[in-house]
């Protein structure tokens, strides 16, 4: 609960996708999954989409990994990786 309270005061305006991604991990681990999912989506939308890292490596997404919205975010990241590879 203390982590959630501290994170509630973090201003996210102007943050790049990479920073938003790591902040999303913090929100996920603190139990604020709604804010985490929004930040994960924002990160991918702002061109931070390391699909393999998100899908396979980082343990900090575990609180949202089972959620359908997170699955959609992963699919969006995969599409962006594929488009970049072309």
Backbone as XML, in Angstrom:
<?xml version="1.0"?>
<chain id="A" units="angstrom">
  <residue number="1" name="UNK">
    <atom name="N" x="0.826" y="-1.199" z="0.000"/>
    <atom name="CA" x="0.000" y="0.000" z="0.000"/>
    <atom name="C" x="0.866" y="1.257" z="0.000"/>
  </residue>
  <residue number="2" name="UNK">
    <atom name="N" x="1.964" y="1.211" z="0.720"/>
    <atom name="CA" x="2.855" y="2.373" z="0.752"/>
    <atom name="C" x="3.401" y="2.678" z="-0.641"/>
  </residue>
  <residue number="3" name="UNK">
    <atom name="N" x="3.763" y="1.639" z="-1.379"/>
    <atom name="CA" x="4.278" y="1.839" z="-2.741"/>
    <atom name="C" x="3.215" y="2.470" z="-3.629"/>
  </residue>
  <residue number="4" name="UNK">
    <atom name="N" x="1.987" y="2.029" z="-3.503"/>
    <atom name="CA" x="0.901" y="2.606" z="-4.309"/>
    <atom name="C" x="0.721" y="4.091" z="-4.008"/>
  </residue>
  <residue number="5" name="UNK">
    <atom name="N" x="0.818" y="4.443" z="-2.740"/>
    <atom name="CA" x="0.668" y="5.847" z="-2.358"/>
    <atom name="C" x="1.804" y="6.692" z="-2.913"/>
  </residue>
  <residue number="6" name="UNK">
    <atom name="N" x="3.011" y="6.179" z="-2.840"/>
    <atom name="CA" x="4.153" y="6.918" z="-3.373"/>
    <atom name="C" x="4.059" y="7.074" z="-4.886"/>
  </residue>
  <residue number="7" name="UNK">
    <atom name="N" x="3.667" y="6.022" z="-5.572"/>
    <atom name="CA" x="3.558" y="6.065" z="-7.026"/>
    <atom name="C" x="2.431" y="6.979" z="-7.494"/>
  </residue>
  <residue number="8" name="UNK">
    <atom name="N" x="1.415" y="7.141" z="-6.682"/>
    <atom name="CA" x="0.278" y="7.986" z="-7.064"/>
    <atom name="C" x="0.707" y="9.422" z="-7.318"/>
  </residue>
  <residue number="9" name="UNK">
    <atom name="N" x="1.814" y="9.828" z="-6.760"/>
    <atom name="CA" x="2.285" y="11.208" z="-6.905"/>
    <atom name="C" x="3.264" y="11.409" z="-8.057"/>
  </residue>
  <residue number="10" name="UNK">
    <atom name="N" x="3.567" y="10.356" z="-8.777"/>
    <atom name="CA" x="4.526" y="10.451" z="-9.870"/>
    <atom name="C" x="3.861" y="11.089" z="-11.088"/>
  </residue>
  <residue number="11" name="UNK">
    <atom name="N" x="4.476" y="12.142" z="-11.584"/>
    <atom name="CA" x="3.971" y="12.809" z="-12.796"/>
    <atom name="C" x="4.532" y="12.085" z="-14.016"/>
  </residue>
  <residue number="12" name="UNK">
    <atom name="N" x="3.654" y="11.709" z="-14.936"/>
    <atom name="CA" x="4.118" y="10.946" z="-16.101"/>
    <atom name="C" x="4.190" y="11.778" z="-17.368"/>
  </residue>
  <residue number="13" name="UNK">
    <atom name="N" x="3.698" y="12.991" z="-17.323"/>
    <atom name="CA" x="3.729" y="13.852" z="-18.502"/>
    <atom name="C" x="5.155" y="14.061" z="-18.987"/>
  </residue>
  <residue number="14" name="UNK">
    <atom name="N" x="5.355" y="13.907" z="-20.282"/>
    <atom name="CA" x="6.660" y="14.147" z="-20.873"/>
    <atom name="C" x="7.632" y="12.978" z="-20.798"/>
  </residue>
  <residue number="15" name="UNK">
    <atom name="N" x="7.221" y="11.871" z="-20.203"/>
    <atom name="CA" x="8.119" y="10.720" z="-20.126"/>
    <atom name="C" x="8.143" y="9.973" z="-21.454"/>
  </residue>
  <residue number="16" name="UNK">
    <atom name="N" x="9.315" y="9.458" z="-21.804"/>
    <atom name="CA" x="9.406" y="8.675" z="-23.034"/>
    <atom name="C" x="8.864" y="7.262" z="-22.797"/>
  </residue>
  <residue number="17" name="UNK">
    <atom name="N" x="8.732" y="6.501" z="-23.873"/>
    <atom name="CA" x="8.171" y="5.159" z="-23.786"/>
    <atom name="C" x="8.952" y="4.219" z="-22.894"/>
  </residue>
  <residue number="18" name="UNK">
    <atom name="N" x="10.263" y="4.309" z="-22.935"/>
    <atom name="CA" x="11.108" y="3.438" z="-22.118"/>
    <atom name="C" x="10.854" y="3.689" z="-20.635"/>
  </residue>
  <residue number="19" name="UNK">
    <atom name="N" x="10.822" y="4.939" z="-20.260"/>
    <atom name="CA" x="10.584" y="5.284" z="-18.860"/>
    <atom name="C" x="9.169" y="4.904" z="-18.445"/>
  </residue>
  <residue number="20" name="UNK">
    <atom name="N" x="8.203" y="5.112" z="-19.335"/>
    <atom name="CA" x="6.819" y="4.722" z="-19.034"/>
    <atom name="C" x="6.718" y="3.211" z="-18.812"/>
  </residue>
  <residue number="21" name="UNK">
    <atom name="N" x="7.466" y="2.449" z="-19.606"/>
    <atom name="CA" x="7.446" y="0.996" z="-19.446"/>
    <atom name="C" x="7.919" y="0.591" z="-18.052"/>
  </residue>
  <residue number="22" name="UNK">
    <atom name="N" x="9.052" y="1.145" z="-17.624"/>
    <atom name="CA" x="9.583" y="0.766" z="-16.312"/>
    <atom name="C" x="8.716" y="1.297" z="-15.175"/>
  </residue>
  <residue number="23" name="UNK">
    <atom name="N" x="8.090" y="2.422" z="-15.372"/>
    <atom name="CA" x="7.151" y="2.915" z="-14.379"/>
    <atom name="C" x="5.932" y="1.988" z="-14.318"/>
  </residue>
  <residue number="24" name="UNK">
    <atom name="N" x="5.499" y="1.491" z="-15.461"/>
    <atom name="CA" x="4.385" y="0.541" z="-15.501"/>
    <atom name="C" x="4.716" y="-0.719" z="-14.702"/>
  </residue>
  <residue number="25" name="UNK">
    <atom name="N" x="5.960" y="-1.174" z="-14.815"/>
    <atom name="CA" x="6.374" y="-2.336" z="-14.023"/>
    <atom name="C" x="6.207" y="-2.047" z="-12.533"/>
  </residue>
  <residue number="26" name="UNK">
    <atom name="N" x="6.575" y="-0.839" z="-12.131"/>
    <atom name="CA" x="6.453" y="-0.466" z="-10.717"/>
    <atom name="C" x="4.990" y="-0.463" z="-10.277"/>
  </residue>
  <residue number="27" name="UNK">
    <atom name="N" x="4.120" y="0.114" z="-11.104"/>
    <atom name="CA" x="2.693" y="0.121" z="-10.777"/>
    <atom name="C" x="2.151" y="-1.302" z="-10.706"/>
  </residue>
  <residue number="28" name="UNK">
    <atom name="N" x="2.563" y="-2.161" z="-11.621"/>
    <atom name="CA" x="2.100" y="-3.548" z="-11.612"/>
    <atom name="C" x="2.510" y="-4.242" z="-10.317"/>
  </residue>
  <residue number="29" name="UNK">
    <atom name="N" x="3.756" y="-4.081" z="-9.934"/>
    <atom name="CA" x="4.240" y="-4.731" z="-8.723"/>
    <atom name="C" x="3.588" y="-4.158" z="-7.461"/>
  </residue>
  <residue number="30" name="UNK">
    <atom name="N" x="3.185" y="-2.897" z="-7.516"/>
    <atom name="CA" x="2.527" y="-2.273" z="-6.367"/>
    <atom name="C" x="1.040" y="-2.621" z="-6.303"/>
  </residue>
  <residue number="31" name="UNK">
    <atom name="N" x="0.529" y="-3.298" z="-7.348"/>
    <atom name="CA" x="-0.860" y="-3.732" z="-7.341"/>
    <atom name="C" x="-1.831" y="-2.800" z="-8.034"/>
  </residue>
  <residue number="32" name="UNK">
    <atom name="N" x="-1.333" y="-1.730" z="-8.625"/>
    <atom name="CA" x="-2.210" y="-0.816" z="-9.366"/>
    <atom name="C" x="-2.209" y="-1.251" z="-10.829"/>
  </residue>
  <residue number="33" name="UNK">
    <atom name="N" x="-2.934" y="-2.325" z="-11.102"/>
    <atom name="CA" x="-2.881" y="-2.928" z="-12.435"/>
    <atom name="C" x="-3.513" y="-2.050" z="-13.500"/>
  </residue>
  <residue number="34" name="UNK">
    <atom name="N" x="-4.536" y="-1.280" z="-13.140"/>
    <atom name="CA" x="-5.165" y="-0.402" z="-14.134"/>
    <atom name="C" x="-4.164" y="0.635" z="-14.627"/>
  </residue>
  <residue number="35" name="UNK">
    <atom name="N" x="-3.449" y="1.248" z="-13.719"/>
    <atom name="CA" x="-2.452" y="2.257" z="-14.110"/>
    <atom name="C" x="-1.298" y="1.589" z="-14.846"/>
  </residue>
  <residue number="36" name="UNK">
    <atom name="N" x="-0.907" y="0.405" z="-14.420"/>
    <atom name="CA" x="0.173" y="-0.326" z="-15.089"/>
    <atom name="C" x="-0.188" y="-0.613" z="-16.536"/>
  </residue>
  <residue number="37" name="UNK">
    <atom name="N" x="-1.386" y="-1.120" z="-16.769"/>
    <atom name="CA" x="-1.807" y="-1.450" z="-18.132"/>
    <atom name="C" x="-1.832" y="-0.209" z="-19.014"/>
  </residue>
  <residue number="38" name="UNK">
    <atom name="N" x="-2.315" y="0.898" z="-18.473"/>
    <atom name="CA" x="-2.343" y="2.128" z="-19.260"/>
    <atom name="C" x="-0.923" y="2.563" z="-19.621"/>
  </residue>
  <residue number="39" name="UNK">
    <atom name="N" x="-0.009" y="2.470" z="-18.687"/>
    <atom name="CA" x="1.371" y="2.868" z="-18.963"/>
    <atom name="C" x="2.065" y="1.906" z="-19.918"/>
  </residue>
  <residue number="40" name="UNK">
    <atom name="N" x="1.768" y="0.617" z="-19.814"/>
    <atom name="CA" x="2.326" y="-0.340" z="-20.778"/>
    <atom name="C" x="1.838" y="0.012" z="-22.184"/>
  </residue>
  <residue number="41" name="UNK">
    <atom name="N" x="0.546" y="0.301" z="-22.309"/>
    <atom name="CA" x="-0.011" y="0.667" z="-23.613"/>
    <atom name="C" x="0.634" y="1.973" z="-24.109"/>
  </residue>
  <residue number="42" name="UNK">
    <atom name="N" x="0.763" y="2.946" z="-23.219"/>
    <atom name="CA" x="1.409" y="4.208" z="-23.588"/>
    <atom name="C" x="2.842" y="3.980" z="-24.059"/>
  </residue>
  <residue number="43" name="UNK">
    <atom name="N" x="3.557" y="3.090" z="-23.389"/>
    <atom name="CA" x="4.943" y="2.807" z="-23.761"/>
    <atom name="C" x="5.021" y="2.254" z="-25.180"/>
  </residue>
  <residue number="44" name="UNK">
    <atom name="N" x="4.160" y="1.299" z="-25.493"/>
    <atom name="CA" x="4.150" y="0.718" z="-26.838"/>
    <atom name="C" x="3.708" y="1.769" z="-27.859"/>
  </residue>
  <residue number="45" name="UNK">
    <atom name="N" x="2.721" y="2.561" z="-27.495"/>
    <atom name="CA" x="2.245" y="3.617" z="-28.393"/>
    <atom name="C" x="3.320" y="4.663" z="-28.680"/>
  </residue>
  <residue number="46" name="UNK">
    <atom name="N" x="4.221" y="4.863" z="-27.726"/>
    <atom name="CA" x="5.281" y="5.863" z="-27.904"/>
    <atom name="C" x="6.600" y="5.199" z="-28.292"/>
  </residue>
  <residue number="47" name="UNK">
    <atom name="N" x="6.459" y="4.085" z="-29.017"/>
    <atom name="CA" x="7.590" y="3.416" z="-29.676"/>
    <atom name="C" x="8.602" y="2.755" z="-28.761"/>
  </residue>
  <residue number="48" name="UNK">
    <atom name="N" x="8.135" y="2.189" z="-27.674"/>
    <atom name="CA" x="8.977" y="1.300" z="-26.871"/>
    <atom name="C" x="8.266" y="-0.040" z="-26.843"/>
  </residue>
  <residue number="49" name="UNK">
    <atom name="N" x="8.762" y="-0.981" z="-27.617"/>
    <atom name="CA" x="8.047" y="-2.251" z="-27.777"/>
    <atom name="C" x="8.987" y="-3.449" z="-27.903"/>
  </residue>
  <residue number="50" name="UNK">
    <atom name="N" x="9.854" y="-3.681" z="-26.921"/>
    <atom name="CA" x="10.726" y="-4.862" z="-26.970"/>
    <atom name="C" x="9.929" y="-6.126" z="-26.614"/>
  </residue>
  <residue number="51" name="UNK">
    <atom name="N" x="9.204" y="-6.619" z="-27.592"/>
    <atom name="CA" x="8.253" y="-7.705" z="-27.373"/>
    <atom name="C" x="8.850" y="-8.889" z="-26.617"/>
  </residue>
  <residue number="52" name="UNK">
    <atom name="N" x="9.979" y="-9.402" z="-27.054"/>
    <atom name="CA" x="10.555" y="-10.582" z="-26.396"/>
    <atom name="C" x="10.883" y="-10.313" z="-24.937"/>
  </residue>
  <residue number="53" name="UNK">
    <atom name="N" x="11.414" y="-9.141" z="-24.644"/>
    <atom name="CA" x="11.731" y="-8.789" z="-23.264"/>
    <atom name="C" x="10.457" y="-8.743" z="-22.424"/>
  </residue>
  <residue number="54" name="UNK">
    <atom name="N" x="9.432" y="-8.106" z="-22.967"/>
    <atom name="CA" x="8.175" y="-7.979" z="-22.231"/>
    <atom name="C" x="7.534" y="-9.360" z="-22.046"/>
  </residue>
  <residue number="55" name="UNK">
    <atom name="N" x="7.534" y="-10.156" z="-23.086"/>
    <atom name="CA" x="6.841" y="-11.440" z="-23.060"/>
    <atom name="C" x="7.584" y="-12.525" z="-22.288"/>
  </residue>
  <residue number="56" name="UNK">
    <atom name="N" x="8.917" y="-12.480" z="-22.311"/>
    <atom name="CA" x="9.668" y="-13.620" z="-21.784"/>
    <atom name="C" x="10.630" y="-13.331" z="-20.645"/>
  </residue>
  <residue number="57" name="UNK">
    <atom name="N" x="11.089" y="-12.108" z="-20.516"/>
    <atom name="CA" x="12.196" y="-11.857" z="-19.596"/>
    <atom name="C" x="11.764" y="-11.193" z="-18.294"/>
  </residue>
  <residue number="58" name="UNK">
    <atom name="N" x="11.126" y="-10.049" z="-18.390"/>
    <atom name="CA" x="10.867" y="-9.286" z="-17.175"/>
    <atom name="C" x="9.838" y="-9.958" z="-16.264"/>
  </residue>
  <residue number="59" name="UNK">
    <atom name="N" x="10.196" y="-10.159" z="-15.015"/>
    <atom name="CA" x="9.244" y="-10.755" z="-14.076"/>
    <atom name="C" x="8.248" y="-9.742" z="-13.524"/>
  </residue>
  <residue number="60" name="UNK">
    <atom name="N" x="8.468" y="-8.477" z="-13.788"/>
    <atom name="CA" x="7.665" y="-7.420" z="-13.182"/>
    <atom name="C" x="6.305" y="-7.232" z="-13.834"/>
  </residue>
  <residue number="61" name="UNK">
    <atom name="N" x="6.026" y="-7.993" z="-14.876"/>
    <atom name="CA" x="4.703" y="-7.925" z="-15.511"/>
    <atom name="C" x="3.777" y="-9.035" z="-14.998"/>
  </residue>
  <residue number="62" name="UNK">
    <atom name="N" x="4.269" y="-9.866" z="-14.114"/>
    <atom name="CA" x="3.474" y="-11.006" z="-13.635"/>
    <atom name="C" x="2.092" y="-10.625" z="-13.125"/>
  </residue>
  <residue number="63" name="UNK">
    <atom name="N" x="1.935" y="-9.512" z="-12.405"/>
    <atom name="CA" x="0.592" y="-9.182" z="-11.915"/>
    <atom name="C" x="-0.431" y="-8.912" z="-13.026"/>
  </residue>
  <residue number="64" name="UNK">
    <atom name="N" x="0.021" y="-8.618" z="-14.243"/>
    <atom name="CA" x="-0.919" y="-8.336" z="-15.339"/>
    <atom name="C" x="-0.823" y="-9.342" z="-16.484"/>
  </residue>
  <residue number="65" name="UNK">
    <atom name="N" x="0.125" y="-10.233" z="-16.411"/>
    <atom name="CA" x="0.385" y="-11.156" z="-17.527"/>
    <atom name="C" x="-0.864" y="-11.932" z="-17.950"/>
  </residue>
  <residue number="66" name="UNK">
    <atom name="N" x="-1.716" y="-12.294" z="-17.038"/>
    <atom name="CA" x="-2.902" y="-13.100" z="-17.335"/>
    <atom name="C" x="-4.081" y="-12.279" z="-17.858"/>
  </residue>
  <residue number="67" name="UNK">
    <atom name="N" x="-3.962" y="-10.974" z="-17.857"/>
    <atom name="CA" x="-5.077" y="-10.106" z="-18.240"/>
    <atom name="C" x="-5.179" y="-9.959" z="-19.756"/>
  </residue>
  <residue number="68" name="UNK">
    <atom name="N" x="-6.410" y="-9.972" z="-20.254"/>
    <atom name="CA" x="-6.617" y="-9.894" z="-21.706"/>
    <atom name="C" x="-6.080" y="-8.585" z="-22.274"/>
  </residue>
  <residue number="69" name="UNK">
    <atom name="N" x="-6.193" y="-7.498" z="-21.541"/>
    <atom name="CA" x="-5.674" y="-6.220" z="-22.044"/>
    <atom name="C" x="-4.151" y="-6.280" z="-22.219"/>
  </residue>
  <residue number="70" name="UNK">
    <atom name="N" x="-3.473" y="-6.972" z="-21.315"/>
    <atom name="CA" x="-2.023" y="-7.103" z="-21.453"/>
    <atom name="C" x="-1.684" y="-7.958" z="-22.668"/>
  </residue>
  <residue number="71" name="UNK">
    <atom name="N" x="-2.465" y="-8.991" z="-22.913"/>
    <atom name="CA" x="-2.266" y="-9.822" z="-24.101"/>
    <atom name="C" x="-2.410" y="-8.983" z="-25.366"/>
  </residue>
  <residue number="72" name="UNK">
    <atom name="N" x="-3.374" y="-8.072" z="-25.368"/>
    <atom name="CA" x="-3.554" y="-7.166" z="-26.513"/>
    <atom name="C" x="-2.350" y="-6.235" z="-26.677"/>
  </residue>
  <residue number="73" name="UNK">
    <atom name="N" x="-1.822" y="-5.757" z="-25.571"/>
    <atom name="CA" x="-0.652" y="-4.875" z="-25.621"/>
    <atom name="C" x="0.548" y="-5.639" z="-26.178"/>
  </residue>
  <residue number="74" name="UNK">
    <atom name="N" x="0.722" y="-6.887" z="-25.743"/>
    <atom name="CA" x="1.808" y="-7.715" z="-26.277"/>
    <atom name="C" x="1.652" y="-7.940" z="-27.779"/>
  </residue>
  <residue number="75" name="UNK">
    <atom name="N" x="0.429" y="-8.169" z="-28.211"/>
    <atom name="CA" x="0.177" y="-8.369" z="-29.649"/>
    <atom name="C" x="0.509" y="-7.096" z="-30.422"/>
  </residue>
  <residue number="76" name="UNK">
    <atom name="N" x="0.169" y="-5.956" z="-29.872"/>
    <atom name="CA" x="0.486" y="-4.680" z="-30.521"/>
    <atom name="C" x="2.010" y="-4.515" z="-30.617"/>
  </residue>
  <residue number="77" name="UNK">
    <atom name="N" x="2.719" y="-4.871" z="-29.552"/>
    <atom name="CA" x="4.181" y="-4.787" z="-29.575"/>
    <atom name="C" x="4.758" y="-5.729" z="-30.626"/>
  </residue>
  <residue number="78" name="UNK">
    <atom name="N" x="4.217" y="-6.936" z="-30.726"/>
    <atom name="CA" x="4.691" y="-7.903" z="-31.717"/>
    <atom name="C" x="4.486" y="-7.376" z="-33.139"/>
  </residue>
  <residue number="79" name="UNK">
    <atom name="N" x="3.348" y="-6.767" z="-33.383"/>
    <atom name="CA" x="3.088" y="-6.195" z="-34.715"/>
    <atom name="C" x="4.092" y="-5.080" z="-35.048"/>
  </residue>
  <residue number="80" name="UNK">
    <atom name="N" x="4.402" y="-4.270" z="-34.056"/>
    <atom name="CA" x="5.361" y="-3.173" z="-34.290"/>
    <atom name="C" x="6.763" y="-3.725" z="-34.542"/>
  </residue>
  <residue number="81" name="UNK">
    <atom name="N" x="7.147" y="-4.774" z="-33.838"/>
    <atom name="CA" x="8.452" y="-5.397" z="-34.076"/>
    <atom name="C" x="8.505" y="-5.949" z="-35.487"/>
  </residue>
  <residue number="82" name="UNK">
    <atom name="N" x="7.431" y="-6.634" z="-35.913"/>
    <atom name="CA" x="7.392" y="-7.207" z="-37.258"/>
    <atom name="C" x="7.450" y="-6.118" z="-38.323"/>
  </residue>
  <residue number="83" name="UNK">
    <atom name="N" x="6.737" y="-5.036" z="-38.104"/>
    <atom name="CA" x="6.750" y="-3.930" z="-39.067"/>
    <atom name="C" x="8.136" y="-3.297" z="-39.142"/>
  </residue>
  <residue number="84" name="UNK">
    <atom name="N" x="8.796" y="-3.162" z="-38.013"/>
    <atom name="CA" x="10.139" y="-2.594" z="-37.982"/>
    <atom name="C" x="11.133" y="-3.487" z="-38.728"/>
  </residue>
  <residue number="85" name="UNK">
    <atom name="N" x="10.929" y="-4.799" z="-38.604"/>
    <atom name="CA" x="11.842" y="-5.755" z="-39.250"/>
    <atom name="C" x="11.715" y="-5.741" z="-40.766"/>
  </residue>
  <residue number="86" name="UNK">
    <atom name="N" x="10.560" y="-5.322" z="-41.285"/>
    <atom name="CA" x="10.362" y="-5.279" z="-42.723"/>
    <atom name="C" x="11.115" y="-4.168" z="-43.307"/>
  </residue>
</chain>
